[in-house]
Amino acid sequence: MIRVLVTDGMDKQAIEQMKQQGFQVSEQHYSCEDLGAAMAQYDVLVVRSATQVRSCHIDQAKDSDLKLIVRGGVGVDNIDVEYAEQNGIAVRNTPRASSQSVAELAMAHIFSCSRFISSAGHSMREDKWEKKAFSHGMEIFGKTLGIIGFGRIGQALGRMAKGMGMEVLAYDVFPVHCLEKDIGMRYVSLEELLERSDIISVHAPAADGLPIIRKETIDRMKDHVIIINTSRGSNVDEQALLDGLNAGKVWAAGLDVYTQEPTPNHDLYSHPRVSCTPHIGAQTDEAQQKVGAEVAQLISDFFRN
């Protein structure tokens, strides 16, 4: 019997589907210290964002029955993929399942930043009526949206933005030029994107080395730019972003991910020009169902083959 350990939760229908296929499924989160020993007791490990699978854990499980690690989500930067595969453990993810949900959250942050929705709502909950304080909102129609990382999530956001009358520029290491006609956007260099965009949304994998959004790149942006990050917290230098907000160079920011989670950066998440959410990009019923179904299918296909 195939034994599956789910550490960060999963859709109940998918759990039931795997059990019906004859898999033995256990749901339990483990501390970093206990994770490696737990992995060694199973054939499959399923994680989301909370569980970090590092080489020390793989060392404890590499000579066991563990054959597969599945990340229920887009990125796999919380798994030491190369080390796992060098030790005979395959790694898979679910890149399609949550793309629409994350893109819609990015668009929601764009609206929140452009119309002060987060700050205005908080103000009203404090029994204040500060209409004049929020009188200088911004229409997004006709504005230029720069998307850094034009994979499935970036493409979904680009289609929404075009439908709302925005110009869409994109930068990607691996451009797919047929999308320019399909979506009606244009690939540009990162430098041009930074200089021309009114709003910049980051949808790239975790950056190696320097963050994508840092002092040098913010300095190249338009004055009063809006920055959105629903990708990885490490893609944004939080101090540089905060400095840009305080100086007025950055008009507002929408954040769903942070350098450290839960984030201790009170100055950033409490800033009146920041629209913030606690890493909920994939937290819709639809995305959870699709993630669970894709995880179940991946496991079934892996052992069938």
C-alpha positions in Angstrom: 0.0 0.0 0.0 1.3 3.5 -0.9 1.7 5.6 2.2 1.1 9.4 1.7 2.0 12.1 4.3 0.2 15.4 3.9 1.9 18.1 6.1 0.2 21.4 5.2 -3.4 20.3 4.6 -5.2 19.4 1.4 -8.7 19.4 -0.1 -10.9 16.7 1.6 -12.2 15.5 -1.7 -8.7 14.8 -2.9 -7.8 13.0 0.3 -10.9 10.8 -0.1 -10.0 10.2 -3.8 -6.6 8.9 -2.8 -8.0 6.7 -0.1 -10.5 5.2 -2.6 -7.5 4.5 -4.9 -6.0 2.4 -2.1 -3.5 4.9 -0.7 -2.9 5.2 3.0 -3.1 8.9 3.8 -2.0 10.6 7.0 -2.4 14.4 7.7 0.0 15.9 10.2 2.4 18.8 10.3 5.9 18.2 11.7 8.4 20.6 13.1 11.7 21.1 11.2 13.5 18.8 13.7 11.0 15.9 13.3 10.3 16.2 9.6 13.1 14.0 8.2 12.3 11.0 10.4 8.6 11.3 9.5 9.3 11.5 5.8 11.2 8.2 6.0 8.0 6.4 7.1 6.2 7.2 3.9 6.3 6.7 0.1 5.1 10.2 -0.7 5.3 13.6 1.0 2.8 16.3 0.0 3.6 19.9 1.1 2.3 23.4 0.5 4.2 26.5 1.5 4.7 26.0 5.3 6.9 22.9 5.1 10.5 23.4 4.1 12.1 20.3 2.8 15.9 20.7 3.0 18.9 18.5 2.5 19.1 17.6 6.2 15.6 16.1 5.9 16.4 14.3 2.6 19.5 12.8 4.3 17.2 11.1 6.8 14.8 9.8 4.2 17.0 9.0 1.2 17.5 5.3 2.0 13.9 4.8 3.0 10.8 4.0 0.9 10.2 7.8 0.1 10.0 8.1 -3.7 8.1 11.3 -4.4 7.7 14.8 -3.0 4.7 16.8 -4.3 4.4 20.6 -3.8 0.8 21.6 -4.0 1.4 24.9 -5.7 3.4 26.7 -8.4 7.0 27.0 -7.1 9.2 24.5 -5.5 11.7 26.8 -3.8 10.8 25.4 -0.3 12.2 22.0 -1.5 15.9 21.2 -2.2 14.9 19.8 -5.6 18.3 19.0 -7.0 19.5 17.3 -3.8 16.3 15.2 -3.6 16.5 14.0 -7.2 20.2 13.2 -6.8 19.1 10.9 -4.0 16.4 9.1 -6.0 13.5 11.2 -4.8 11.3 12.7 -7.5 9.8 16.2 -7.1 6.6 17.4 -8.7 4.3 20.4 -8.4 0.9 21.7 -9.5 1.7 24.8 -11.7 -1.8 25.1 -13.2 -4.2 24.7 -10.3 -3.9 28.1 -8.5 -2.9 30.4 -11.3 -6.3 32.1 -11.7 -6.8 32.6 -8.0 -3.3 34.2 -7.6 -3.8 36.4 -10.6 -7.2 37.6 -9.3 -5.7 38.5 -6.0 -3.0 40.5 -7.7 -5.7 42.4 -9.6 -7.6 42.9 -6.3 -4.5 44.5 -4.8 -4.2 46.8 -7.8 -7.7 48.0 -7.2 -7.1 48.3 -3.4 -3.9 50.4 -4.0 -5.5 52.6 -6.7 -8.6 53.4 -4.6 -7.3 53.1 -1.0 -9.7 50.2 -0.3 -7.7 48.7 2.5 -6.9 51.9 4.3 -10.4 53.4 3.9 -12.1 50.3 5.1 -9.8 50.2 8.2 -10.5 53.8 8.8 -14.3 53.2 8.8 -13.9 50.4 11.3 -12.3 52.9 13.6 -15.6 55.0 13.3 -13.9 57.6 11.1 -15.4 59.2 7.9 -12.3 60.4 6.1 -13.7 61.1 2.6 -11.2 63.9 1.8 -8.2 61.7 2.9 -9.1 59.3 0.1 -10.1 61.7 -2.6 -7.1 61.3 -4.9 -7.7 57.8 -6.2 -6.4 56.6 -9.6 -8.2 54.9 -12.5 -6.5 51.9 -13.9 -8.0 52.3 -17.4 -5.3 53.5 -19.8 -2.5 52.8 -17.4 0.5 50.6 -18.2 0.9 47.4 -16.3 4.3 45.8 -16.2 4.4 42.1 -15.4 7.7 40.6 -14.3 7.4 36.8 -15.0 4.9 36.0 -17.7 4.0 32.4 -16.9 0.5 31.1 -16.2 -0.2 33.6 -13.4 1.3 36.6 -15.3 -0.7 35.6 -18.4 -4.0 35.4 -16.5 -3.3 38.8 -15.0 -2.4 40.2 -18.4 -5.7 39.0 -19.9 -7.7 40.6 -17.1 -5.7 43.9 -17.4 -6.3 44.0 -21.2 -10.0 43.6 -20.6 -9.9 46.6 -18.3 -8.3 48.8 -20.9 -4.7 48.7 -19.7 -1.5 48.5 -21.8 0.4 45.3 -20.8 4.2 45.0 -20.9 5.9 41.8 -19.9 9.4 40.7 -19.0 10.3 37.0 -18.9 13.6 35.1 -19.2 11.8 32.7 -21.6 9.4 34.8 -23.7 6.6 33.0 -25.7 6.1 35.5 -28.5 2.8 34.1 -29.8 1.2 35.4 -26.6 1.8 39.0 -27.8 -0.9 38.5 -30.4 -3.1 36.2 -28.3 -3.2 38.5 -25.3 -2.4 41.8 -26.9 0.7 42.5 -24.8 4.3 43.2 -25.6 7.6 41.7 -24.3 10.2 44.3 -23.4 13.5 44.4 -21.5 13.3 44.7 -17.8 14.8 48.2 -18.0 12.0 49.4 -20.3 9.4 47.8 -18.1 10.7 49.5 -15.0 10.8 52.9 -16.8 7.4 52.8 -18.5 5.0 51.0 -16.1 2.5 52.8 -13.9 1.9 49.5 -12.0 4.4 46.6 -11.7 3.3 43.2 -10.6 5.9 40.5 -9.8 5.1 36.8 -10.8 8.6 35.4 -11.1 10.2 32.4 -9.2 12.3 33.2 -6.2 15.2 35.3 -7.4 18.8 34.0 -7.1 21.0 36.7 -5.6 19.6 40.2 -5.4 15.8 40.8 -5.0 14.1 41.9 -8.3 12.6 44.9 -6.5 15.3 46.7 -4.7 16.6 50.3 -4.4 18.3 50.3 -7.8 15.3 49.0 -9.6 12.9 51.3 -7.7 15.0 54.3 -8.7 14.5 53.4 -12.3 10.7 53.3 -12.0 8.3 56.1 -12.6 7.4 58.4 -9.7 4.3 57.3 -7.9 4.5 53.7 -9.2 2.4 50.9 -7.7 4.2 47.7 -6.8 2.4 44.3 -6.4 4.0 41.1 -5.2 2.1 37.8 -5.0 5.1 35.7 -6.0 7.9 35.2 -3.4 8.8 37.4 -0.5 12.5 37.2 -1.4 11.7 39.0 -4.7 11.3 42.3 -2.8 13.7 44.1 -0.6 11.3 45.2 2.1 13.4 48.0 3.4 13.9 49.5 0.0 10.2 49.3 -0.7 9.4 50.9 2.7 11.9 53.7 1.9 10.3 54.2 -1.5 6.8 54.4 0.1 8.0 56.9 2.7 9.7 59.1 0.1 6.7 59.1 -2.2 8.6 57.4 -5.1 6.3 54.4 -4.6 2.7 55.5 -4.5 1.4 52.2 -3.0 2.2 48.5 -2.7 0.1 45.4 -2.6 1.7 42.4 -0.8 0.7 38.8 -0.3 4.1 37.4 0.4 7.0 38.5 2.7 10.6 37.8 3.4 9.7 36.1 6.6 6.3 34.6 7.3 4.5 35.4 9.5 6.0 38.8 8.9 7.4 40.8 11.8 7.7 43.9 9.6 5.1 46.0 11.3 6.3 49.2 9.7 5.6 47.7 6.2 2.3 45.9 6.7 0.8 48.8 8.8 1.9 51.5 6.3 -1.2 53.4 5.1 -0.2 52.9 1.5 0.2 49.1 1.7 -2.6 46.7 0.9 -1.6 43.4 2.6 -2.9 39.9 2.8 -1.3 36.9 4.7 -0.2 34.7 1.7 -3.7 33.8 0.6 -3.1 33.8 -3.2 -4.2 30.2 -3.6 -6.7 30.2 -0.8 -9.9 29.9 -2.8 -12.3 26.9 -2.7 -11.8 26.5 -6.5 -8.0 26.6 -6.3 -7.9 24.2 -3.3 -10.0 21.7 -5.2 -7.9 21.9 -8.3 -4.7 21.6 -6.3 -5.9 18.6 -4.5 -7.2 16.9 -7.6 -3.9 17.6 -9.4 -1.9 16.2 -6.5 -4.0 13.0 -6.4 -3.5 12.6 -10.2 0.2 13.1 -10.0 0.6 10.5 -7.3 -1.6 8.0 -9.1 0.3 8.5 -12.4 3.7 8.3 -10.7 3.1 4.9 -9.2 1.2 3.6 -12.2 4.1 4.3 -14.4 
